[in-house]
Each structure stands twice: as C-alpha cells, then as structure tokens.
C-alpha cells in the first residue's frame, strides 16, 4: 500500500512539473511571437531570429544599391501638419518600395532611404562575377522603378524631391536593444547621400558604379555624365536618366 501511495505521489508531482514547464514554455513562445511582430515593423525579417537570440549582427554585402530621397525645401511651421505630411508621403513610399521588392532602411527627418542587395532574397545564387552583375542589374530595374514612382509623388505633394543612388559594398547591422535600428555602414551609403545632396530639386543623380550596371532598358541623358564636386572626393562623375 505504501509503495502504491509513493508511486502515485511521484506520478502526481512529475505530471505537475511537466504541466508547469509546458505553461512556462508556452508563455515564452507567446512572448517571442509578440516580439517578432514588433520587430517585423522595425527591421528586415531575416535579422529577427538573431535579435531574439541577442546575437550581434554585422553582415557584409559586396554589392548593394542605395537610394536616398530628400523632400526639398521642407519648411512647415505647424508640427502637426509636418508630421501628417511626412507620415502620408513616407507611407506612400513604403507602399511603392514593397511593390517593387525594395528594402526600406530608415527615415531621418525629411529623408527616406531604401536599398536593393541587402536582404538574403536579393543575394546572387551564383557567385560568378558575370552572373552576379546580371542579377544586380535586375535589382537595379526594381530600384529605378521605385524611384520613378516616388518622383511621380512630387506633383501631389507639391514638393520637389532630391534623389541619389550609388552602388558598392556595405556592412549591414542592428544597433541597440532598446528601439533597435537596422543600419548600413560604409562609403557606399555616404556617397549615395552626397549624390542626393548634389542633385537639383526634382532630379535623380547616380554614380559611375551604378551606371556601369545600368540595365539596357534604362538610358542616360549624357553618355559621359556630368562632373559634380563632392566633399572629400573632389570631382566625381554622375549621371541622369533619360525619361
């Protein structure tokens, strides 16, 4: 009888422990699912599993193309009107990028940044130089397609956009655990920003590295490009699309 009672008690406590562990695991799973949903609106999906495991993220990308968009002469005295305007038009840019499978990187004040070649889906399946270049040309078609649609927002917004694109290598990573931000690092993003700064209102400028990979469906206004002066770089060749 004593042996049977002890056996029953052992079974009871074992099942109780298993139920407790199940509930704890279930709560942890739900918490991770909630975090995943939160992060999904902040960073590209491919980095989220490593964020949840609190692993450092620094991914090298040998070739990306980055688009900077600046809303030119953005001066709105009313803060509510300014935020409403930015939310409206950055939201439209989000939709355009999503339609063209272009990755949004960030917004800073009145600047919008997006890119191709960063997320795993954009990486070339074949690492041979010729194939990788051809695949990046396809990515550039998507990026220029998004850029063209973004330019079409200017009439509606009654604002001119200055835009710049550059192609090259970068490192991509996530900074911070509280309000984490997905960022790109390297000369390519700096040069993209400078291309944007040098563009005239309503104009899209892109560099020589981008022009070398320009899809045959896109043409430039001047085959030899134009010369712009960039801080720290001197005279740099830039190109404008023929539309």
Secondary structure as GFF3:
##gff-version 3
##sequence-region A 1 243
A	DSSP	alpha_helix	2	40	.	.	.	ID=ss1
A	DSSP	alpha_helix	45	52	.	.	.	ID=ss2
A	DSSP	beta_strand	58	71	.	.	.	ID=ss3
A	DSSP	alpha_helix	79	99	.	.	.	ID=ss4
A	DSSP	beta_strand	103	108	.	.	.	ID=ss5
A	DSSP	beta_strand	111	116	.	.	.	ID=ss6
A	DSSP	three_ten_helix	120	122	.	.	.	ID=ss7
A	DSSP	alpha_helix	129	151	.	.	.	ID=ss8
A	DSSP	alpha_helix	153	157	.	.	.	ID=ss9
A	DSSP	beta_strand	161	175	.	.	.	ID=ss10
A	DSSP	beta_strand	181	185	.	.	.	ID=ss11
A	DSSP	alpha_helix	187	198	.	.	.	ID=ss12
A	DSSP	beta_strand	204	207	.	.	.	ID=ss13
A	DSSP	alpha_helix	208	212	.	.	.	ID=ss14
A	DSSP	beta_strand	226	230	.	.	.	ID=ss15
A	DSSP	beta_strand	234	240	.	.	.	ID=ss16
###
